[in-house]
Amino acid sequence: MTAQRIYDTVADDFDRVNDLITRRLSSDVPLVEKIAQHIIQSGGKRLRPLLVLLSAKSLNYKENDHLKLAAVIEFLHTATLLHDDVVDTSDLRRGKTTANARWGNAPSVLVGDFLYSRAFQMMVELGSMPIMDVLSNATAVIAEGEVLQLMNVKNPDVTEAQYMTVIHNKTAMLFEAASHAGALLAQAQPEQVVAMKYYGMHLGLAFQLVDDVLDYRGDATAMGKNVGDDLAEGKPTLPLIRAMSHSNESDRTLIRRAIRQGGLDDLPGILAIVEQSGALDYTLAVARDQAQKALGCLDTLPESEHKAALARLTDIAVARIA
């Protein structure tokens, strides 16, 4: 099953979610709509709303509230992107100018707040306290993840365990909330709800770990961001953490200095070290392990094209890099 076939299994629903997103972006303030539409339409794969649709459908959900839930997840994700780009002072996302680079930090933060608020309005409309519990908890955890990452910037002493906590909170949490909430909406059996929660968590970790590898081994045009962006910001991601623990003293000192200072002056040397130390292969192996764990979570689901699509997503998570 190709990536396009995955989307094709819920094509009609996906189109309806896109229409709903457009309608619910409406605002009496023109700049709100302009900024929100800029980032919503900037070419993302919408994996998180896709997870909602596939999770609900794989558990035989027959109603229409999964469309609203998918839109809620996309609004939450988009809000985090707007805030993220301000925090990271990014000027490029998915190969396009970021909202903060185009309109400034203050409007970007405030429109992010608008999207959070609109998401919670739509959550209330769903009328499910269990789903509200999952999503409100997720937003709090994601915010904590952002703060943890900020605290770790330019800190070369972050451990692998600490880093895994950061990427769980900051990235995997919304994947987890999407599949978990989809299962709750379908009123699945308790063991299926738990399985889908952990499916999203493991899938999200796999995606982030591959992104970590791509920051050192990727193609700037394909990624829509520059190779070495994490290093430039002084972010100690898993490839750097692993390389420091499996390199000689001089290489370790170079990495520590690069993390503390940020910037790309040492990029060629760092690229060589993370390759030669096996740190990129190690990170990719951890990503594959997470994808395999996600696949195992699907054992409780009935056979269907939607289950097959969820299984294929675990392959795609790690197939983005050779």
Residue, then its C-alpha position, 0 to 999 in steps of 0.5 A: m500500500t502506497a502513501q497515496r493509497i493510505y489517504d485514499t482509504v478515507a479520501d471522502d472524509f479527508d475532503r470533508v475535514n478540509d472543508l470543515i477546517t476552512r469553514r471553522l477558520s472564519s473570523d471577523v478579523p481578516l489577519v486572523e484568517k490570513i495567518a491561519q490559512h497561510i499555515i494550514q495551507s502550507g503543504g503539510k501531510r496532515l498526518r494527525p487528522l489522518l490518524v483520527l480518521l483511520s483510528a475511528k474507521s478501523l474500529n467501525y465508527k459510522e457517524n460523522d463526529h470523527l470529521k470534527l475531531a480530525a479538524v480539532i487535532e489539526f487546529l491544535h497542531t497548527a497552533t503549536l507550529l505557530h508558537d514553535d516558529v516564534v520560539d525557534t525564530s524560524d523563517l522557513r517551514r515546509g519550504k515556505t516563509t513562516a508566519n512570524a517571518r512574514w507578519g511578525n511574532a506578536p500576530s503569530v502568537l495571537v493567531g496560535d491562541f485563536l486556533y487553540s480556542r477554536a479547537f476547544q470550542m469544537m471539542v465542547e461541541l463533540g460532547s465527550m468528556p473522555i475525549m476532552d480529558v485526552l485532548s486537554n491533557a495533551t495540550a498541557v503535556i505538549a506545552e511542558g515539552e516545549v518548555l523542556q526543549l527550551m531548557n535543553v537548548k545549548n545544554p550538552d549534558v542532556t541524557e538519552a532518557q531526558y531527550m526521549t521524554v522531550i520528544h514524547n511530550k513535544t511531538a508524539m503526544l499529539f499523535e497519541a491523542a489523535s489515535h486515542a481520541g479516535a478509538l474513544l469516539a468509536q466506543a472501542q473495547p478498553e483494550q483497543v482504546v489502550a492499544m490505539k493510544y500506544y500506537g500513536m505514541h510509538l508512531g510519533l516517536a518513530f517520526q521524530l527520531v527519523d526527523d532527527v536523522l534527516d537533520y544530518r543526512g537529509d535533503a534540504t529541498a525535500m525537507g523544506k528546511n536546512v540540514g543542520d537546523d537543529l545544530a544551528e539552534g543548539k538542540p542536543t538531539l539523539p544523534l548528538i547525544r549518542a555521538m558524544s557517548h561513542s566518540n573520542e575526547s576531541d570529537r566529544t569536545l567539538i560536539r559539546r562546543a557546537i551545542r553550547q554555541g549554536g550556529l553552523d561553523d562546525l557543521p562539516g566536522i559534526l556531520a563526519i562525527v555523527e556518521q563515523s560514530g554510528a550515531l545516525d544508524y543507532t537513532l534510525a534503529v531506535a526509530r525502527d523499534q518504535a515503528q515495530k512497537a506501533l505495528g504490534c499495537l494493531d493486533t487488537l483491531p479487526e482486519s480492514e483496509h483502515k487497519a492495513a493503512l495504519a500498518r503501512l504508516t509504520d513503514i512510511a515513518v521510517a522509509r523516508i530515509a535510505 
